[in-house]
């Protein structure tokens, strides 16, 4: 059975040439999975979906809440995740129906643990190919290291596009065999998507168009210098345009893979979708109803919900689950006439006695994927296991409703002290989104470099620049600009303090008289040396005022600063807070 890969537009050549040389793009024949016999008016299709893999080749150390299969109404905690276990479950689902496709909803790489991040996520791309992934939308984290690096991940090669060197695993990186889709990521020069907007797959001759998109706000949460010349357009408008165009070509079944999501509390395999809310709802409110299924991500929440006629799914994150989706196609009309989904838990090798008594059994790891992961684990082990220092208790990242956290305080202090002598820094600020995990207290409080890297995995450099007191206040006011109800609180060093009143109007919430540096009042007219990371320095998270700093000095990596601080201050105790005060 022949399947022709459908393209919208051509590759933006100025981007491709930069890393790959001249490339000719054309429609190609894609070999399909086995076809079922042509019998009866209906065709059954199975889709196996997951999202937000984030380079978690090994199983996460935390457990996940799942429904107790033997005792309805109860939950139990189970060890979940792991690429080798994911592969086994995917393979078992694939075997159930020859009409199948393995799909994703973005953030397959980025913010990755050391075993993948150290090698520019090449291990994750190779592992996802081995798992069987075939199509996925891009997510915001696919742009962490810029568009040229994303294109290298798709097409392969060893052209250097980042501070880290590619192809450090002893072989030429071949690129992803699965296909990235990006309908709303547009090259400004050509006006066309930087990657295919969609791909059509045929099941017993019936076409289904899979359209990929990421959240429009991606340009607000990735480093601007990596996405220059690229525009992130409205999600619904972009997808609707594709649907309208393909409908004129006789395609009547559509699936959206989108890296945007909802917030629904509950266990991994819950079927309850009460309080369904989040950033994807405004997209769904305007989405063409001819789209039957929306596979989503970004929020790391698990759900399978019906909303305005759309079936909307997400398999949480870190390979903890996969969504088993069943579609029924009408052979005469080519339309999806029924759809259902359930999240299947990827049970780790050691779920625990309580879990096993609840009906959960560990999944046997796929030996091929396990061997591939282990190869990279061994390569990264000397660096990952290097002792750094000790902590006295777990250092936590920012939680819901919080505006200061112990790990944020320590990271800001580390960045301030790393640049205090070399760049004359007087204070430091860091974004909470760059802090990816807690530093957990383990045996004797020992911290190894792998944990440091997991907390600060982006490879940002430190930038020290001069700002006026008024500019610093403007930066702090911008914490409420994008989402007044969900402000992005920068974490600050111990040399700096301020207070805010959340009941005051936007732009007036930071009290000028509360700005203090080393326990002395700051002047709005004064000039101060401030250290931030390169993501913020480029205006990331909407902090555009930080692009106007002067006398910039670029320093080392953020993870190296944290390592040095823990080593020199060992054992590090959690801070007592008080740097940021809420007065109302």
ZAKE-553662 format. One line per field, with one value per residue (C-alpha): residue number from 1; residue in three letters; y, z, x. Coordinates in steps of 0.001 Angstrom, whole numbers. Last residue first. Layout:
resi: [NUM_...]
resn: [ALA_...]
Y: [Y_...]
Z: [Z_...]
X: [X_...]
REM end
This chain:
resi: [584_583_582_581_580_579_578_577_576_575_574_573_572_571_570_569_568_567_566_565_564_563_562_561_560_559_558_557_556_555_554_553_552_551_550_549_548_547_546_545_544_543_542_541_540_539_538_537_536_535_534_533_532_531_530_529_528_527_526_525_524_523_522_521_520_519_518_517_516_515_514_513_512_511_510_509_508_507_506_505_504_503_502_501_500_499_498_497_496_495_494_493_492_491_490_489_488_487_486_485_484_483_482_481_480_479_478_477_476_475_474_473_472_471_470_469_468_467_466_465_464_463_462_461_460_459_458_457_456_455_454_453_452_451_450_449_448_447_446_445_444_443_442_441_440_439_438_437_436_435_434_433_432_431_430_429_428_427_426_425_424_423_422_421_420_419_418_417_416_415_414_413_412_411_410_409_408_407_406_405_404_403_402_401_400_399_398_397_396_395_394_393_392_391_390_389_388_387_386_385_384_383_382_381_380_379_378_377_376_375_374_373_372_371_370_369_368_367_366_365_364_363_362_361_360_359_358_357_356_355_354_353_352_351_350_349_348_347_346_345_344_343_342_341_340_339_338_337_336_335_334_333_332_331_330_329_328_327_326_325_324_323_322_321_320_319_318_317_316_315_314_313_312_311_310_309_308_307_306_305_304_303_302_301_300_299_298_297_296_295_294_293_292_291_290_289_288_287_286_285_284_283_282_281_280_279_278_277_276_275_274_273_272_271_270_269_268_267_266_265_264_263_262_261_260_259_258_257_256_255_254_253_252_251_250_249_248_247_246_245_244_243_242_241_240_239_238_237_236_235_234_233_232_231_230_229_228_227_226_225_224_223_222_221_220_219_218_217_216_215_214_213_212_211_210_209_208_207_206_205_204_203_202_201_200_199_198_197_196_195_194_193_192_191_190_189_188_187_186_185_184_183_182_181_180_179_178_177_176_175_174_173_172_171_170_169_168_167_166_165_164_163_162_161_160_159_158_157_156_155_154_153_152_151_150_149_148_147_146_145_144_143_142_141_140_139_138_137_136_135_134_133_132_131_130_129_128_127_126_125_124_123_122_121_120_119_118_117_116_115_114_113_112_111_110_109_108_107_106_105_104_103_102_101_100_99_98_97_96_95_94_93_92_91_90_89_88_87_86_85_84_83_82_81_80_79_78_77_76_75_74_73_72_71_70_69_68_67_66_65_64_63_62_61_60_59_58_57_56_55_54_53_52_51_50_49_48_47_46_45_44_43_42_41_40_39_38_37_36_35_34_33_32_31_30_29_28_27_26_25_24_23_22_21_20_19_18_17_16_15_14_13_12_11_10_9_8_7_6_5_4_3_2_1]
resn: [UNK_UNK_UNK_UNK_UNK_UNK_UNK_UNK_UNK_UNK_UNK_UNK_UNK_UNK_UNK_UNK_UNK_UNK_UNK_UNK_UNK_UNK_UNK_UNK_UNK_UNK_UNK_UNK_UNK_UNK_UNK_UNK_UNK_UNK_UNK_UNK_UNK_UNK_UNK_UNK_UNK_UNK_UNK_UNK_UNK_UNK_UNK_UNK_UNK_UNK_UNK_UNK_UNK_UNK_UNK_UNK_UNK_UNK_UNK_UNK_UNK_UNK_UNK_UNK_UNK_UNK_UNK_UNK_UNK_UNK_UNK_UNK_UNK_UNK_UNK_UNK_UNK_UNK_UNK_UNK_UNK_UNK_UNK_UNK_UNK_UNK_UNK_UNK_UNK_UNK_UNK_UNK_UNK_UNK_UNK_UNK_UNK_UNK_UNK_UNK_UNK_UNK_UNK_UNK_UNK_UNK_UNK_UNK_UNK_UNK_UNK_UNK_UNK_UNK_UNK_UNK_UNK_UNK_UNK_UNK_UNK_UNK_UNK_UNK_UNK_UNK_UNK_UNK_UNK_UNK_UNK_UNK_UNK_UNK_UNK_UNK_UNK_UNK_UNK_UNK_UNK_UNK_UNK_UNK_UNK_UNK_UNK_UNK_UNK_UNK_UNK_UNK_UNK_UNK_UNK_UNK_UNK_UNK_UNK_UNK_UNK_UNK_UNK_UNK_UNK_UNK_UNK_UNK_UNK_UNK_UNK_UNK_UNK_UNK_UNK_UNK_UNK_UNK_UNK_UNK_UNK_UNK_UNK_UNK_UNK_UNK_UNK_UNK_UNK_UNK_UNK_UNK_UNK_UNK_UNK_UNK_UNK_UNK_UNK_UNK_UNK_UNK_UNK_UNK_UNK_UNK_UNK_UNK_UNK_UNK_UNK_UNK_UNK_UNK_UNK_UNK_UNK_UNK_UNK_UNK_UNK_UNK_UNK_UNK_UNK_UNK_UNK_UNK_UNK_UNK_UNK_UNK_UNK_UNK_UNK_UNK_UNK_UNK_UNK_UNK_UNK_UNK_UNK_UNK_UNK_UNK_UNK_UNK_UNK_UNK_UNK_UNK_UNK_UNK_UNK_UNK_UNK_UNK_UNK_UNK_UNK_UNK_UNK_UNK_UNK_UNK_UNK_UNK_UNK_UNK_UNK_UNK_UNK_UNK_UNK_UNK_UNK_UNK_UNK_UNK_UNK_UNK_UNK_UNK_UNK_UNK_UNK_UNK_UNK_UNK_UNK_UNK_UNK_UNK_UNK_UNK_UNK_UNK_UNK_UNK_UNK_UNK_UNK_UNK_UNK_UNK_UNK_UNK_UNK_UNK_UNK_UNK_UNK_UNK_UNK_UNK_UNK_UNK_UNK_UNK_UNK_UNK_UNK_UNK_UNK_UNK_UNK_UNK_UNK_UNK_UNK_UNK_UNK_UNK_UNK_UNK_UNK_UNK_UNK_UNK_UNK_UNK_UNK_UNK_UNK_UNK_UNK_UNK_UNK_UNK_UNK_UNK_UNK_UNK_UNK_UNK_UNK_UNK_UNK_UNK_UNK_UNK_UNK_UNK_UNK_UNK_UNK_UNK_UNK_UNK_UNK_UNK_UNK_UNK_UNK_UNK_UNK_UNK_UNK_UNK_UNK_UNK_UNK_UNK_UNK_UNK_UNK_UNK_UNK_UNK_UNK_UNK_UNK_UNK_UNK_UNK_UNK_UNK_UNK_UNK_UNK_UNK_UNK_UNK_UNK_UNK_UNK_UNK_UNK_UNK_UNK_UNK_UNK_UNK_UNK_UNK_UNK_UNK_UNK_UNK_UNK_UNK_UNK_UNK_UNK_UNK_UNK_UNK_UNK_UNK_UNK_UNK_UNK_UNK_UNK_UNK_UNK_UNK_UNK_UNK_UNK_UNK_UNK_UNK_UNK_UNK_UNK_UNK_UNK_UNK_UNK_UNK_UNK_UNK_UNK_UNK_UNK_UNK_UNK_UNK_UNK_UNK_UNK_UNK_UNK_UNK_UNK_UNK_UNK_UNK_UNK_UNK_UNK_UNK_UNK_UNK_UNK_UNK_UNK_UNK_UNK_UNK_UNK_UNK_UNK_UNK_UNK_UNK_UNK_UNK_UNK_UNK_UNK_UNK_UNK_UNK_UNK_UNK_UNK_UNK_UNK_UNK_UNK_UNK_UNK_UNK_UNK_UNK_UNK_UNK_UNK_UNK_UNK_UNK_UNK_UNK_UNK_UNK_UNK_UNK_UNK_UNK_UNK_UNK_UNK_UNK_UNK_UNK_UNK_UNK_UNK_UNK_UNK_UNK_UNK_UNK_UNK_UNK_UNK_UNK_UNK_UNK_UNK_UNK_UNK_UNK_UNK_UNK_UNK_UNK_UNK_UNK_UNK_UNK_UNK_UNK_UNK_UNK_UNK_UNK_UNK_UNK_UNK_UNK_UNK_UNK_UNK_UNK_UNK_UNK_UNK_UNK_UNK_UNK_UNK_UNK_UNK_UNK_UNK_UNK_UNK_UNK_UNK_UNK]
Y: [42387_42865_39969_39704_38456_37818_36381_32795_30622_28976_25212_24129_23465_21020_22031_25716_25403_22267_23400_26750_25231_22828_25620_27789_24864_24301_27973_27857_30322_34085_36667_40326_42927_46626_47584_46124_46653_42957_42582_44878_42181_39905_38049_34569_34978_38457_37420_38127_35900_32850_33861_33619_36641_38597_42225_45091_48169_51765_54214_56385_54159_54260_51195_51266_49446_45928_44549_45886_46942_47648_48161_51908_51154_48866_46328_46086_49267_47999_46057_47712_47010_43916_41825_44071_43515_43580_43656_42087_41697_40410_37002_36304_36378_33878_35409_35019_34170_35421_33180_35425_38329_36044_37741_40906_39708_39051_42097_44283_42735_43666_47197_47520_46447_48985_51755_50785_51132_48082_47039_43562_40184_37226_33632_30916_28599_24875_23931_21150_23052_20746_17583_18827_19214_15748_14194_16079_14145_15443_13556_14284_11396_9018_11070_14602_15570_18497_19341_19299_21483_24888_26905_27592_29383_32182_33465_36750_37806_40689_42910_41457_42874_40805_38562_39080_38778_36539_33038_34503_35895_32721_30540_32845_32703_28901_28660_30903_28998_25739_27002_28399_31842_32975_30025_29470_26175_25005_26567_24209_22358_21835_18557_18619_19160_19244_17714_18182_17577_13864_12656_10111_11812_12589_9037_7583_9401_6745_3959_5477_5922_2220_1339_3189_1251_-2057_-1379_-425_-3738_-5773_-4375_-4103_-6575_-4629_-4857_-6126_-4032_-5711_-3947_-6564_-5763_-2112_-2815_-5184_-2642_-1375_-2571_-3090_-38_-7_1997_2749_2576_5706_5006_6310_6133_7152_6581_7633_8872_9754_8216_8288_4734_3065_4520_4766_3597_4998_3386_5242_3657_6586_5802_6194_7140_7829_11045_12869_12796_10688_13393_13097_15243_13632_16588_16950_20164_18623_14894_13926_11414_12782_12696_16008_16897_20403_20460_17715_17109_14507_16078_13717_14356_17438_18196_20463_23165_24523_27816_26655_23951_26565_28562_25292_24299_26757_25181_23703_20394_20792_17252_14901_11568_8595_8202_6291_8463_9522_12727_16489_17900_20815_21091_21119_22612_20748_19752_16589_17120_14209_14694_12492_13828_13976_14531_17163_20041_18781_19071_22846_23452_21204_22937_26377_25180_24041_27426_29439_27195_27420_31125_31692_31091_33149_32289_34667_34526_31405_30649_34282_34452_31837_29814_30649_33682_32458_29272_31351_30040_26549_23853_22371_19109_17870_14174_13681_10367_8731_5605_3120_267_2755_5691_8161_11857_14075_17611_21008_19776_21572_25218_26108_28609_32393_32213_34853_34690_30932_29749_27512_27038_23762_22105_18343_16295_12969_9748_8439_11064_12089_9926_11105_10145_7757_7794_9141_12727_13421_17043_19556_21631_25415_25008_24616_22259_20327_16609_15239_14258_15321_15761_16464_18754_20672_21146_22319_24918_26100_26890_25052_25093_24890_21251_22386_24363_21269_19927_17644_13963_11183_7691_6661_3005_2571_2203_5572_7067_5630_7142_10565_10253_9321_12344_14546_16990_14297_15545_16104_12399_10758_14104_14313_16235_19742_19198_16233_14599_17925_17308_15651_12125_9356_5605_4469_1398_-592_-3975_-4129_-5792_-6162_-2391_-2486_-5075_-3153_66_-1702_-3202_86_1989_-538_97_3868_4010_5055_4142_2973_2625_4478_3225_4749_3745_4195_727_-1939_-4421_-1928_533_3719_5124_7617_7863_7017_9100_7924_8532_5522_5820_7273_10417_12623_14999_12404_15159_13194_9750_8218_4771_5028_2000_1993_-101_45_-135_-1169_-4825_-6612_-5227_-7343_-5604_-3687_-4018_-823_1669_2319_6035_7235_10669_14111_16359_18352_19094_20004_22279_22151_20704_23237_26694_25381_24242_27621_29726_27045_27371_23866_23899_24486_22306_18740_15427_12194_9717_6423_3371_0]
Z: [50868_51492_49529_50257_48025_49639_52710_52062_54759_52464_52302_53673_51528_52972_51208_50402_47995_46226_46096_44641_42061_40814_40582_38582_36289_35665_34709_32173_32166_31665_29122_29993_28989_29321_28690_29395_26900_26214_29884_29284_26982_29876_27826_29031_27114_26262_24930_28309_29885_27895_28283_32059_34360_36330_37280_37709_38990_37899_40074_38845_40400_43576_45734_49505_51525_52947_50491_47654_48535_46463_48943_48254_44659_45675_42892_41879_39841_36256_36575_39083_42847_44422_43930_46286_45918_48102_47273_48241_46671_48001_48715_44992_43122_41662_38941_39587_36464_37290_36950_37301_35581_32723_30167_32118_35735_35982_33751_36876_38072_34832_35034_38596_37361_34551_37036_39163_36083_34415_33722_32387_33532_31276_32444_29785_29343_28888_29091_31673_35002_37527_35595_35208_38965_39501_37020_38746_41963_45226_48474_51211_53335_51130_49309_49548_46275_44170_42721_38969_35863_36986_33754_34022_37321_35584_37195_38816_40128_42208_42548_39709_39323_36158_37312_41053_41515_38486_40008_43285_41619_39626_42718_44752_42021_41932_45729_45896_43097_44884_48090_46498_46158_44542_45420_44190_42524_43399_42576_42759_45909_47628_49554_52877_54244_50850_49900_47346_43670_43416_39814_39033_35926_34488_34687_33806_30518_28222_30370_30271_26516_25972_28517_26486_23318_25195_26784_23394_21884_24956_25258_28992_30622_31908_35646_36854_38039_39380_42704_44557_42158_43149_46854_46309_44476_40877_40285_36551_35608_34613_31451_32222_29391_28886_27218_24003_21901_18432_16099_12603_11227_7604_4304_3124_1789_3916_7147_9470_13085_15381_18507_20609_23177_24927_26280_29878_32128_29091_30690_30396_30886_28096_26668_24858_23418_21620_19949_19913_21922_24468_25119_27401_27591_30207_31685_32603_31542_30640_27242_25524_23010_20684_19217_17414_15093_13187_10904_13689_12557_15709_17204_20672_20540_20409_23265_25258_24689_27217_30257_31599_32213_35703_35597_33077_34891_32967_35173_33764_35042_38244_38607_38195_34781_33263_29507_26679_23918_21779_19080_17036_15214_13506_10381_8296_5155_2480_-1022_-2248_-1414_2164_2147_1724_4351_6866_6272_6762_9920_11366_10872_12135_15191_16206_15662_14159_15508_13306_12455_11229_14537_16468_18303_19291_20943_23621_24240_26328_24619_21050_21970_22685_19589_21047_18714_15609_13644_11248_10631_7547_7390_3996_3307_1030_3498_5970_4233_5910_5036_6577_7815_8130_6841_8512_8388_7397_4518_4306_2477_4401_7575_8006_9602_12572_12480_10545_12275_11769_12773_11015_12485_11054_13080_12161_11152_13739_12576_15009_18143_20617_20414_17203_18043_19890_22584_22162_19484_15689_14887_11674_12521_10299_10765_8981_11787_14594_12276_11549_15279_15619_12870_14552_17927_20939_22988_19831_20285_23791_22484_20957_17400_16301_16079_13487_13316_16818_16815_20106_18083_16415_19831_21035_18167_18742_22495_22139_19824_22618_22290_23593_27190_27089_26653_29599_31416_31823_29204_29259_25515_23460_22723_23559_21000_20568_19479_17110_16595_13700_13244_10716_11336_14624_17953_17264_17482_21040_22128_20396_22161_25536_24931_23646_26698_28960_27148_27233_30964_32748_35832_39427_40834_43460_44201_43799_45151_43748_42258_44082_41672_39057_41652_39601_39065_40978_39684_41353_41321_40188_36531_34263_32062_28567_29826_26873_27365_26526_26532_24516_23851_21304_19929_17153_16189_13063_12406_8910_8366_5380_5450_4176_2605_4416_7008_5751_6992_7998_5282_3036_2390_-1206_-1528_-2505_-3152_-1342_-2758_-210_-703_2298_5651_8380_6891_3700_5647_7204_4052_2150_4022_3081_485_801_2430_1982_1793_2244_-200_1187_-994_0]
X: [-1493_2239_3712_7414_10230_13615_11945_12953_14491_17005_17443_20841_23914_26426_28606_29084_32055_30806_27194_28257_30600_27937_25368_27776_28577_24884_24439_27264_30133_30280_29144_29786_27227_28031_24399_20959_18167_17424_16428_13453_12057_11141_8515_9479_12763_14037_17461_19062_16423_17556_21214_20978_20775_23377_22661_25138_23344_22829_20920_18033_15368_17414_17902_17491_20184_19890_22475_20350_16808_13718_10857_10468_9534_6635_6181_2518_2298_2563_-675_-2974_-2610_-4128_-975_1001_4711_7837_11543_14865_18325_21662_20101_19814_16513_14041_11904_8200_6212_2704_-366_-3443_-1722_-656_1590_2342_2489_6247_6693_6463_9741_11494_10089_11448_14881_14610_13791_16779_18940_20408_24006_24662_25957_25182_25456_25376_22424_23111_19446_19621_19613_17903_18751_22327_22708_21251_23707_26531_26084_24640_25275_22727_23999_21979_19385_17998_16382_17514_14134_13496_13388_14589_14678_10955_11606_13540_16742_17752_21166_22483_25535_27582_31087_31743_34618_34234_30477_29941_29911_28607_25505_24878_25158_22949_20277_20564_20302_17235_15528_16300_14697_11561_9977_6727_4505_947_1772_5305_8669_11634_12605_15941_15688_17542_21062_22742_26083_28818_29561_30253_30808_28132_26739_30176_31524_28085_27442_28904_27485_24006_24339_24962_22297_19677_20524_20596_17214_15772_16845_15878_12319_11781_9341_6366_5824_2463_-442_-3592_-3955_-1905_917_707_911_3843_5959_5991_9551_10125_8107_4443_3744_90_-2444_-4539_-7862_-9378_-12522_-13646_-16581_-17636_-14316_-15043_-13986_-17592_-18055_-15365_-16683_-13708_-13679_-11019_-9548_-6976_-4633_-2977_465_1590_4505_6704_8099_4767_965_-601_-2876_-6195_-8994_-11965_-13646_-17442_-17510_-15126_-14835_-11983_-9144_-6745_-3248_-1566_1984_733_2477_466_-2326_-3818_-6961_-9358_-12302_-11158_-14128_-15335_-12867_-11223_-12398_-13478_-10813_-8064_-9593_-9766_-6130_-4736_-6363_-9594_-11375_-12854_-14271_-12684_-13057_-11645_-8582_-5607_-2766_-4497_-6515_-6434_-7253_-5352_-5438_-2966_-920_1573_-855_-1325_-4619_-6371_-8483_-10779_-12523_-9839_-11203_-8773_-11135_-11108_-7333_-7451_-10123_-8372_-5036_-6590_-8344_-5013_-3352_-6332_-6715_-3057_-2477_962_4441_6766_10372_13081_14895_13980_17231_17876_14469_15287_12159_9084_7568_8162_6306_3194_1386_1369_2609_1056_896_-1783_-2432_-4609_-6457_-6874_-8955_-7146_-7119_-5678_-4026_-1707_-1600_1067_697_2333_5678_8594_9704_6150_5802_5851_9172_11132_9052_9547_6325_5630_1841_1614_4569_4960_8021_8507_9889_13144_14949_18468_21421_23939_27409_29058_31206_28673_29903_27975_27163_29367_27718_27691_25031_24644_27520_26999_27133_24406_20798_17600_15085_17537_19481_16266_15736_19348_18844_15609_17135_18503_15309_13155_12073_11180_8197_6682_6873_4086_4762_4678_6191_7323_8391_10238_13456_12847_12150_15471_17459_15881_16403_20073_20635_19327_22236_24628_24822_21069_20315_22093_22078_18325_16349_14886_14535_13365_10011_8435_5693_2318_3182_2070_2413_193_-1985_-3971_-2311_-4235_-3422_307_780_-582_1983_4765_3803_3802_7251_8656_7410_9127_12418_11889_11236_8077_6113_6659_3163_1150_-2371_-5805_-9217_-12707_-12868_-10801_-9230_-8036_-6786_-6567_-3094_-950_2592_5892_9062_12501_11720_12408_15468_15358_13633_14556_11661_8981_6362_3794_2343_14_-828_-3420_-5505_-7664_-10783_-12286_-16028_-18208_-17235_-14137_-10986_-8400_-6265_-3294_271_2055_2829_5804_6078_6239_7828_6606_9563_12210_15627_18267_21298_23586_22614_23166_22876_21331_18305_17639_18050_16129_12873_11626_8881_5166_2574_3717_1889_3827_2352_1219_1417_0]
REM end
